[in-house]
Amino acid sequence: MQNNLLAFERIEALNRGAATIDYPAKITVNLNDIRKNTAEMCRLAGKAKVLGCVKADAYGHGLMPSALATITGGATYLGVAQPNEAIKLRESGVIDDKIPILAWLITSKTDFMKLLKLNIEVAIHSKQQLEAVINVAKALKTVANVHIAIDTGFGRGGWTIKMLDEHISDIKSAVQESFIKVRGIYSHLAFAKIEEHPMNAQQTATFESVLRKFDDLQIDYGLRHLSATAGLTNKTAPIYDMVRIGAGIYGLNSETLAKNLSHIELHQAMRLESETALIKDLPKSHGISYEHIYKTTADTKIAVIPVGYADGIPRSLSSINRNGTQILVGKTLAPIVGRVCMDQFMLDLGKDSKAKVGDNVTIFGKGLGIEHLEPTPEYIATMANMHVNELLTQLGSNKIPKFYEDFGFLK
């Protein structure tokens, strides 16, 4: 069973540990937002199951706490890419043993023995992987729970149609001999964010053709899952039996969704804050940072913020003028100027700024957008010319201490 009191205490312990780290920045994750976002995705999915995608340390938000919030919000499956994250979840002692966990990035070094012992479901992408999991199932005298990954046109993981045609009989034999139980069959869309893209219909048709092959051979394929967050919210693919939700759980892309789909309510769950370490007066035409790509346009105040690209702040946020990325100092926006350094960056506060050393700096929050004086992860990612998932996983896996708030629902 899921032990919510133990989970609550475990998260409190994570917060206590983070508080012992002397660091000039912090990440705060609102777990109730993750819970509410999951509930919203469940509402959109209707009768279909929701798999909460917590890969890459839950998109940088923290694996175990995010998984707990997702399950509490209504997800009935958990999914990760790396098998070691599935193992961490199963061995955490706070995830209900009845919650299936799927790991889908399988390699020649994958420890199927440990995964099967922990009742972790695995994705199978090839004949070699099928043989490997069968051998372990035989040795353990157990049945391996698997999902068949299909490459319907993404060009990444999964059986191509040719591979499947050559070896679908091997899948059937493994099922008949009780070496494997197919718990699901799935694929992934390349253009799910683009509603009218013809590739969505093409991939769906290919997926349907694969389902017919399994039906013709009377192979039970379990749960069909094709849609992820974009596929569900943009209705670019059938929902089938289960949807895999990643970005939506964390409230990512919520600015875009709010504009296009007003009936969807998501809340960005992470904010990143630092402080002003130094504020100094500099004259007009004073160079800032490496190569002086920015020079002050008037007498002004420059603030030094004590985090940089070693902490996950994109160096591409460097700016040659005051039209660069806007960061919130107290309640006032100020632009990043000059090169972002390894462990610090600079803001041009303007001559009349009332900011003081030690003032709170919100690099991004969970608000309504820059036009409302609330920088968001999407805004920072756009200004850095990177994907928001890239930004948050880069930050979340770095050394900035992570705190969790609003998790009283676990009590």
N, C-alpha and C positions, 0 to 999 in steps of 0.2 A: 504493500500500500504506500501511497504518497504521504510522507510525514511533513505536514505543513508547518508544525511548530519547530521541528528540526530545521526545515528550510529557512524559516524566519530567523532563527538563531544563527544559521550559517551565513546568511546575508549580513546580519549585524556584525558578525565576526570579520567579514570582508571589509566592511566600512571601518571597523576599528583598525584593521591592518593598514588600510589606505591612509588613515589619519596619522599614522606614525611616520609616513614618508614626507620628508622635508622637500617640497617641490613647489615651484612658483606657478603651477597651473593645476587644474583638476577637470576631470570629465565627470559629469553627473548624469545618471540614467534614471529616468522615471519609469519604474516597473509597472505602475498602474496604467500608464499610457500604452505600454506594450500589451497589457491585458485587454484594454479597451479596443485597441486596434485589431487584435485577434478576434474579439467578439464581433467587430464590424465586418471583418473578412468572412467570418462564419455566417453572418447574416446574408452576405452577398452570395455565398456558396450554396445556400439553401440546404437541401438534404445531403449534399456531398460532404465527405469528410474533409477536414483541413489538416494538412501537414505543416507544422511550424518549422520553417527552415532556419536552423540556428548554426549553420556552417560559419567558418571563419570567426570563431568566438562570437557567434550571434551578430555578425556584421560589425564587430568591434564593440558590441554593447555588453558582452560578458555571457559566457556560455550557460552556466548553470542557472543564474538568476533569470535570464531571459527565457530559458526553457520553462522554468516554473511559471512565469507570468503568462507565457503562451498557452500552456496547458490549462491554467486557471481561466483563461479567456475563451476556452472551448476547443482548442486544437486537440485532436485525438491521435496524432502521429507526430513524431519528431524526425527531422532529416538533417544530415550533415554530409559534407563531402568526404572529409578525412575520417577513416575508421577510428583513429585514436580519440577523436572527440566523442564518438558514439560510446567508446569504452569509458571515457571520463563520466559521461552522463549516467551510464548504467551502474557504475561503481560509486557514484556520488552518495547513494543512500537516501536521496530525497525525491527521486523520480519513481513514480508508481511502476512496478514491474510489469503491469498490464499495458503500459503505453509502448506501442511498437516504436523502435528506433531504426531508421534506414540509413545506411552508409553507402554512398554511390561512387566514390573514387577508389577503384580497386587497382592494385598493382601486383607485380610478381612477388613482392615482399609482404603482401597483406597477410596478417595472422588470422586465417579463417578459423583455426582451432579456438582461439580466444573469443572471436566474434560469435561463433556458434554456441560456445559454452555459456555466453552471456545473453543468448537469445536475441542477438542483433541481426536484423535483416540486411541482406547485402544485394547490391545491384550486380547483375551479370551482363557483361558486354561482349563476350566472345566465347568460342569453343574452349580455349585454354582456361579461361576463368571458370567455365562450367565444370571442366574436368577437375580443376583444383578443389572446388567446393564439394564436388561429389566424393573425392578421395578423403577429405576430412570428415564428411558426413558418415562415410563407411567406417572410418576409424573410431568415431565417437558413437557409432550405432544410433544415429539420430537423423532427423530430417532438417535440412537446411531451408530456411525461409528466404526466398529470393524474389527480386523484382527484375524483370527482363527489360533492359534498356534498348530502345530502338532508335537508330539514326534515320529519321525521316527527312533529312536534308540539312541538318545543322552542321554536319561535318565534324563533329566532336566525338563524344562517346557513343556507345551503342552498336548493336548489330545492324549492318547494312542489309538491304533486302537480299542481296546475293549471299551474304554470310548466313542469313537466316534460312534461306531456301536450302542451303547445303547442310544445315545442322539442326533444323527444327525437329527432325526425327530423334536427335540425341536428347533434346529437351523433353520430348514426350517419353522417351525411355526412362530418363532420370525421374520423371514424375511417377510413371507406372511402377518403378522399382522402389518408390518411396525414399529416394535419396534427396529429392528437393520438393518443396511445396511452393508453387508460384503464387506469391501474395499480391503481386501487382505487375503491370506492364505499363511502360511510360515512354514519353519522348519529350523534347524541349523545342519550343518555337524560336526561330531566329528573328522574327519581325513582329512579335506580339504587341509592341508599342504602337505599331502603325496599323490602324484599323482596316484599311482597304488593301493592304499589301497582298498580292496574289499568292505569295509563298505560304501564308497562313492556311489558305484553303488547300494548297498543294500538300503541305505537311499533314494536315488533318486527313486528307484523302489517303495518303500513304499509310498513316496510322490505322485507319479503318480497314485498309487492305490487309494489314498485318493481323488485325483482330480476326478477320475472316479466315485467314490461314490457320490460326489457333482453333477457331470454331470448327473448321472442316476436319481437323485432326482430333477434335474433342479434348483439347487441352484447356483446362480451367486456368484462366489468366488472372483471376482475382480482381483487384482494384485497377481500373483504367485511370491514368492521370497524365494529362497533357498540359493543362494550364498552370501557369505561375501567377504572380500578382498582376502583371500587365495583361495576361490573357483573360483573367477573371474580370478586371475592372474595365477593360476595353472591349470585352466580349469578342475577342479575336479567335477563340477556339471553344469547342464544347467543354462543359464542366466535367462531364463523365461522373466518376465515382469519388474522385478526390482531387483537390487542388493543392499545389505546393506554394505556400506563401512565405516570401522572404521580405522584400522591401516594404510591403504593406504593413507587416507586423511592427516595424520600427518607425512607421509614419513617413518613410522616405518617398520622395516625389509627390508629397502631399500638396505642394503648391500647384503643380500641374493638374493633379486629380481634382483639386478644389475648383479649378477653372473649368475643367471639362465635364466633371461629374459631381454636381453640387450635392447629390444625395449621398455621397461618401464622406464620412467624417473620420479623419485620421489625425493623429497627434504625433509630432516628432518627439522622440523619446530621449534624445541626447543633447546636452549642451556642453560647450567647452569654454572655460573661463581662465583668465590669468590676472595679472595686475600690472600697474605701471611701476617699473623698477627705478626709473630715473626720468626726470623732466628738466629740460634745460632750454634757455633762451638762445636762439641762433639768429644771426643777421641774414638779410637777403643775400642770395647767390652762394650760400654755404652748401658744399657738397655733403651728401648723406650716403654712407655705407660704401661698399666696394665699387670701384670705377666711377663713383659719383654720377650714376645714371640719373639721379634726381638732384636738383639744386633748389634750395628754398626760393620761392617766388616773392617773398616779402619777409620782413622780420617776423619771427614765429617762435612757437614752442614745439620742441620735438620730444616725444615720449619714447622710451625704450621699453619694449615688452620682452620679458625674459624667456621666450620659447622660440624655437626656429625649426629648420628642416630636420634636425636630428630628433625632434620631438614629434614630427609628423606634419608640421606646417609646410605646405607646398612652397618650394622655392620659386615656382612660377607665379606666385603672388607679388613678386618684385614689381615695382612700378617706377616709370620715368616721370610721372606727373601726379597731380592731386586727384586725378580721375580714377585712381585705382580702387582696390578693395576697401570697402568701408567697414570699420570695426567700431563696436560700441564701447566708449569709455564713459563709465557712469551712465548718463542718459543722453550722451551726445555722440554722434558718429564722427569718426576721423579716418582719413585714408592712410593705408600702408604706403610708405614712400621709400625709394631706394631698394637695394638688394635685400632680400630675406637672407639672414645669416644662419649659420649652423645652430645657434642657440639663442637668437634674439632677432627681433625686427623692430622697425621704427614707424611711428605714426606722426603725421603733421597735425598738431592740435589747433594751430592758428594762434595769432598773437594774443587774443583776448580770452583764451581758454582759462577756465577756473579749476581745471583738473589738478589733482595733487598726487604725490608719490603714494603708492599703496591703493589707489582707486581701483575698483573692480573693472576688468576688461572682459567683455563678452565677445569672444571670437566668433562663435555662433550660438544661437539659442534655439528654442523650439517655438518661435513666434510666427508672426504673420508675414514676414518678409521685410526686405530692406526698406521698402517704401513706408513701412510702419516703424522704422528705427529698430528693427529686429532682424539682424543677419541670421540666415538659416544655413544648414549644411549644403543645400542645393545651391544657394547663392555663392558660397565660398568655393564649392566645386566648379561652378560655372566660371567664376573669375580665374580659377587656377587651370582651366581647360582640362578638367578631369571628371570622371564619373563620380557621383556622390558615394557610391559603394566603395570605390577605391579610396576616397578621402577618409571615410569612417573606419574602414578596416585597417588602414595605415595608422590612423591615430589610436584606435582601440587596441592595437597589438603593440603599441609603443610603451614608453616608460611612464607616461602621465598617470598618476593614481586615479582610480575609478571609484566613484561613490554611487550608492543606490538610494533612491528615495521613494516614498509613497508605496510601500509594499505591505501595508497593514492588512491587506486582504488575505495574506497567508496565515494570519493568526487564527 
